[in-house]
Amino acid sequence: MTESGPDRVGAVTAAMARRVRELRAGRGWSFDELAGRSGVSKGMLVQIEGARTNPSVGTLCRVADAFGVNIAQLLEPAEERAVKITSADEAPVLWQGEHGGAARLLSGLGEPDLVELWDWRLLPGEAHRSLDHPRGTREVLHILDGTVIVRVDGQDHPVRAGETIEIHADREHGYRNDSDEPARLMMVVVTPSGEWDRRTRSRRPRQE
């Protein structure tokens, strides 16, 4: 997880540590139990709760899936508001490419299904690989600028500016920019609600 200012990074890391600790304690789970459910190592979970690491977006997804929440709810508890307006500058950068590209989590809704809105920027030569999400997860990507190669189940799908692609994201997938021009896309991720246990590949209702 990367952000432009060290103070912002520290605040997000601390908030995430507190929230993960609260969620785990509320369910009465040990580190071993959460590790088994999420597929994230016990050592990494200890680091996260101690606010001693900036985990990758893939790690955050697995932890969030285990709790049955979205990534936004790992960073701050969901608030009941009739209207909520936030600036893109306030959105955390949860992935950063080697050439300066970035992915911002603009918003996340927790009910009835989990919905996330992302703003991705891929500079030439950058790529992001994602492992499978929980069963039933879908992603919708709309390309604003450039061309993005969306890879699903080992097959490449070039998607150009002005085009939209819908994919089943409960299998290995990824995005890359093979062109000489920057690319930008908006992404909506929808995951059925419920705690996802990677050991049994099953879902159960989320604990409140």
Secondary structure, 3 states (H helix, E strand, C coil): CCCCCHHHHHHHHHHHHHHHHHHHHHHCCCHHHHHHHHCCCHHHHHHHHCCCCCCCHHHHHHHHHHHCCCHHHHHCCCCCCCCCCCCHHHCCEEEECCCCCEEEEEEEECCCCEEEEEEEEECCCCEEEECCCCCCCEEEEEEEECEEEEEECCEEEEEECCCEEEEECCCCEEEECCCCCCEEEEEEEEECCCEEECCCCEEECCCC
